[in-house]
């Protein structure tokens, strides 16, 4: 439907973490990585249960955005 540099599937692991189960493209956040729900963009999306778009990941201090920035990614949703 649209082009992307990275896609991933991140699922509930336990009350504190989500887990990256699969990804395609940029390796910024590897498979099996445990993402802390309270310190990550994807955790915020999970808690709000709705799509959120981050137009500039370099402006966020959330863990996954920092990891994406360090691998040259610019946006996420």
Backbone as CSV, one residue per row, in Angstrom:
resi,resn,N_x,N_y,N_z,CA_x,CA_y,CA_z,C_x,C_y,C_z
1,UNK,0.827,-1.181,0.000,0.000,0.000,0.000,0.878,1.254,0.000
2,UNK,1.975,1.238,0.775,2.905,2.364,0.771,4.313,1.843,0.997
3,UNK,5.297,2.617,0.580,6.704,2.255,0.724,7.179,2.570,2.142
4,UNK,8.086,1.731,2.649,8.675,2.003,3.958,10.089,1.439,4.001
5,UNK,10.917,2.014,4.865,12.274,1.517,5.061,12.318,0.396,6.084
6,UNK,11.265,0.309,6.893,11.223,-0.709,7.942,9.773,-0.979,8.317
7,UNK,9.481,-2.234,8.568,8.204,-2.626,9.160,8.514,-3.636,10.247
8,UNK,7.698,-3.662,11.282,7.926,-4.645,12.342,6.611,-5.046,12.989
9,UNK,6.645,-6.221,13.584,5.516,-6.721,14.367,5.996,-6.806,15.807
10,UNK,5.352,-6.045,16.670,5.705,-5.979,18.084,4.463,-6.335,18.884
11,UNK,4.582,-7.352,19.739,3.427,-7.871,20.471,3.639,-7.805,21.981
12,UNK,2.533,-7.853,22.700,2.543,-7.855,24.168,3.333,-9.058,24.683
13,UNK,4.275,-8.809,25.569,5.069,-9.868,26.191,4.632,-10.058,27.642
14,UNK,4.572,-8.957,28.390,4.090,-8.974,29.775,3.709,-7.541,30.148
15,UNK,3.378,-7.300,31.386,2.868,-5.978,31.774,3.895,-4.854,31.613
16,UNK,5.160,-5.197,31.456,6.200,-4.178,31.324,6.790,-4.045,29.923
17,UNK,6.661,-5.088,29.111,7.368,-5.109,27.828,6.510,-5.579,26.658
18,UNK,6.856,-5.045,25.486,6.406,-5.563,24.206,7.633,-6.232,23.587
19,UNK,7.417,-7.174,22.693,8.544,-7.880,22.078,8.463,-7.769,20.563
20,UNK,9.597,-7.414,19.949,9.681,-7.371,18.492,9.795,-8.811,18.008
21,UNK,8.784,-9.269,17.276,8.770,-10.644,16.790,9.294,-10.779,15.378
22,UNK,9.094,-9.781,14.565,9.510,-9.870,13.171,9.706,-8.469,12.624
23,UNK,10.645,-8.334,11.699,10.811,-7.048,11.043,11.350,-7.262,9.643
24,UNK,11.198,-6.253,8.844,11.738,-6.248,7.490,12.382,-4.892,7.261
25,UNK,13.565,-4.888,6.676,14.232,-3.624,6.375,15.263,-3.246,7.413
26,UNK,15.326,-1.966,7.734,16.307,-1.404,8.655,16.380,-2.216,9.949
27,UNK,17.596,-2.510,10.394,17.818,-3.367,11.565,17.989,-2.578,12.870
28,UNK,17.454,-1.375,12.935,17.621,-0.509,14.104,17.173,-1.172,15.400
29,UNK,16.071,-1.894,15.351,15.539,-2.584,16.529,15.412,-4.055,16.137
30,UNK,16.249,-4.925,16.689,16.300,-6.315,16.237,15.128,-7.170,16.724
31,UNK,14.922,-8.286,16.038,13.928,-9.274,16.482,14.302,-9.742,17.883
32,UNK,13.310,-10.081,18.669,13.432,-10.544,20.059,13.769,-9.430,21.050
33,UNK,13.890,-8.204,20.588,14.169,-7.084,21.485,12.945,-6.818,22.354
34,UNK,13.162,-6.670,23.659,12.081,-6.329,24.583,12.008,-4.811,24.711
35,UNK,10.872,-4.267,24.345,10.663,-2.820,24.347,9.879,-2.441,25.602
36,UNK,10.447,-1.608,26.473,9.715,-1.209,27.676,8.496,-0.354,27.319
37,UNK,7.339,-0.790,27.751,6.088,-0.115,27.397,6.086,1.344,27.842
38,UNK,6.593,1.624,29.029,6.520,2.985,29.567,7.592,3.933,29.044
39,UNK,8.558,3.430,28.280,9.624,4.301,27.776,9.768,4.264,26.259
40,UNK,8.724,3.845,25.551,8.852,3.697,24.102,7.634,4.245,23.360
41,UNK,7.890,4.708,22.160,6.825,5.196,21.282,5.807,4.096,21.023
42,UNK,6.286,2.905,20.685,5.364,1.794,20.414,4.577,1.422,21.674
43,UNK,5.166,1.604,22.843,4.448,1.376,24.092,3.327,2.385,24.288
44,UNK,3.595,3.624,23.918,2.562,4.674,24.006,1.409,4.365,23.050
45,UNK,1.750,3.912,21.846,0.721,3.516,20.880,-0.089,2.350,21.439
46,UNK,0.602,1.369,22.017,-0.063,0.205,22.607,-1.036,0.630,23.705
47,UNK,-0.596,1.518,24.589,-1.454,1.960,25.690,-2.648,2.780,25.206
48,UNK,-2.453,3.594,24.163,-3.538,4.432,23.640,-4.444,3.697,22.666
49,UNK,-3.968,2.573,22.141,-4.750,1.760,21.201,-5.197,2.538,19.969
50,UNK,-4.305,3.415,19.472,-4.606,4.132,18.234,-3.304,4.535,17.554
51,UNK,-3.378,4.731,16.252,-2.228,5.133,15.459,-1.709,6.491,15.919
52,UNK,-0.397,6.583,16.058,0.270,7.851,16.337,1.404,7.970,15.319
53,UNK,1.599,9.143,14.773,2.674,9.379,13.814,3.705,10.306,14.447
54,UNK,4.961,9.912,14.361,6.059,10.755,14.823,6.788,11.251,13.578
55,UNK,6.663,12.539,13.281,7.253,13.119,12.072,8.760,13.303,12.155
56,UNK,9.324,13.287,13.356,10.767,13.476,13.518,11.233,12.717,14.759
57,UNK,11.696,11.485,14.554,12.097,10.651,15.695,13.288,11.239,16.446
58,UNK,14.066,12.106,15.799,15.217,12.708,16.483,14.793,13.677,17.585
59,UNK,13.533,14.085,17.596,13.025,15.007,18.612,12.422,14.285,19.816
60,UNK,12.447,12.943,19.791,11.851,12.151,20.871,12.937,11.502,21.719
61,UNK,12.701,11.405,23.026,13.634,10.691,23.895,13.155,9.271,24.203
62,UNK,12.073,8.835,23.542,11.581,7.471,23.742,12.591,6.486,23.142
63,UNK,12.815,5.378,23.833,13.878,4.431,23.488,13.865,4.007,22.028
64,UNK,12.721,3.590,21.520,12.679,3.110,20.141,12.957,4.229,19.145
65,UNK,12.518,5.432,19.425,12.809,6.567,18.542,14.304,6.885,18.540
66,UNK,14.940,6.808,19.696,16.388,7.018,19.781,17.112,5.957,18.950
67,UNK,16.665,4.712,19.046,17.286,3.627,18.277,17.076,3.835,16.777
68,UNK,15.888,4.260,16.382,15.614,4.521,14.969,16.463,5.682,14.459
69,UNK,16.583,6.740,15.257,17.409,7.887,14.877,18.852,7.463,14.655
70,UNK,19.384,6.635,15.545,20.786,6.219,15.436,21.051,5.369,14.199
71,UNK,20.002,4.829,13.598,20.152,4.040,12.370,19.697,4.805,11.127
72,UNK,19.501,6.108,11.274,19.196,6.939,10.128,17.733,7.064,9.754
73,UNK,16.848,6.540,10.586,15.417,6.661,10.309,14.952,8.060,10.722
74,UNK,13.917,8.576,10.050,13.456,9.922,10.339,12.071,10.020,10.935
75,UNK,11.181,9.097,10.569,9.796,9.139,11.039,9.341,7.731,11.403
76,UNK,8.241,7.642,12.123,7.650,6.331,12.405,6.169,6.499,12.699
77,UNK,5.475,5.388,12.591,4.060,5.385,12.944,3.676,4.011,13.421
